[in-house]
């Protein structure tokens, strides 16, 4: 009896044709992407360089004074004081430029890690430029915030945790500098029942806080606790309306719809985001699940300012490292990046009237798109887990 040959699926030919078209056009599409990134870089770079040359903003000044005077750093981890204390011994202008250079080095590292996951010169250039052209990254650099540093730490931690879980958990503890960004990783570890790693993160975060309190002094513990009790339940209510409209978390999304932010609705949206994330984490492999963790940084936090949108570089770099089809990777990364650009265009910053009413220039797309991307990732992984039936024809000796 002859072996039964396997005939290709009827849909295989169109898929092959589509793949051929994608391969042929992708270099030109990437050139278009590079052109858009260069246009963004040209638009934002002059003001960023001007800020570097002419000195710090009030945002950096506040961080500088906290570290220099060894004060309680608000809702930041007390470790922030220990981290910035060496820099704060410099004159403020030099301290700002030093911190700017550190943040810029973090952007360079993110770009290098991101481009290492793709092959062609055009793709490497597009991925690397994405880090330097992102508007939120420019604002983080100008204002002297630590978002670039946190983004690099998060990316390194989420890559490391896949192969060396304990080291990855220790790196994740650094995110306790802004503890709202520990919500997504801890939730992932809880859903996937990696309780030991949660304990390591909590312990290491506590150790970092203690190190900060050694500089601040024991009285800082009481002050820090009272600040958390005051701000923690609903931190957005302690902001001016205009400041609330700069938030790109679910609070800001509500404001961008022209309505007052409702804390209960914010909580409901966070829970919905968590449910979608949990489905993705339970149905995907490790690399896709880790990418979904990074997609959830903003949707699961009650407080995220517009410059924190630079954190999208983390899921983009991680998605490129998954086993998704190349076209799917490009789609995920492109949609998230465009949502970030569109959202920043609608942020009313800097505001002309700081005491005015909360308003935006349009809808904040980024957080809903991140949730939608996580949902799509879960759906694609479900399909990938189900083998596609292949049409076969069995030929017998009699031709029957």
Secondary structure, DSSP 8 states (H G I E B T S, - for coil): ---------TTHHHHHHHHHHHHHHHHHHHHHHHHHHHHHHHHHHHHHHHHHHH---HHHHHHHHHHHHT---TTS-THHHHHHHHHHTS-HHHHHHHHHHHHHHHHHHHHHHHHTT--SHHHHHHHHHHHHH-HHHHHHHHHT-SHHHHHHHHHHHHHHTTT-HHHHHHHHGGGGGGGGGGHHHHHHHHHTT-HHHHHHHHHHHHHHHHHHHHHH-THHHHHHHHHHHHHGGGGGGGS-HHHHTTB-SHHHHHHHTTS---HHHHHHHHHHHHHHHHHHHHHS-HHHHHHHHHHHHHHT-S--BGGGGGGHHHHHHHHTTSSS-HHHHHHHHHHHHHHHHHHHHT---S-S-TTS----SS---HHHHHHHHHHHHHHHHHHHHS----------TT--
